[in-house]
């Protein structure tokens, strides 16, 4: 029996996207600006998650959010709806 053609095998390929997107939100206050950004970010994440489910794609997520206000720099790590203050790796299978 001959060996199967490599093109007939199932493969697992990891793609890494290191995109940087900058959003400049004009709002009445910081809370409103954060809410607008969260709305944009969560909409984008949900759209991606829908495609991942459709094609049975697993993902590993590491999100770092940085924002600037006047002379101050704020940096937070975001896990979907929860803000945390440290770097983490998370396996997402949903």
C-alpha positions, 0 to 999 in steps of 0.5 A: 500500500502506498503512502497517502498523498500529503495533500489528502491529510488534515493539517493544523496551521497557526496564523498570527495576526499582530495588527495595531489599530488606533481609534480616536474617539471624541466624547463628552468624558472618558466613560463615554469614550470607553463605552464607544470603544467597547462597542466597536471592539465587542462588535468586531470580536463577535463577528470574528467569533461567529466565523470561527464557530462556522469554520471550527477554528480555535484561537488563542487571544492576547489583547493589550489595550492602551489609551492616552488622555492628555499627558497620561498613558493608560494601559489595560489588558482586556478579556472580552467584557472584563478588564484585568491589570496583567498580561495573560494568555487564554485559549478560546474555544467558543 
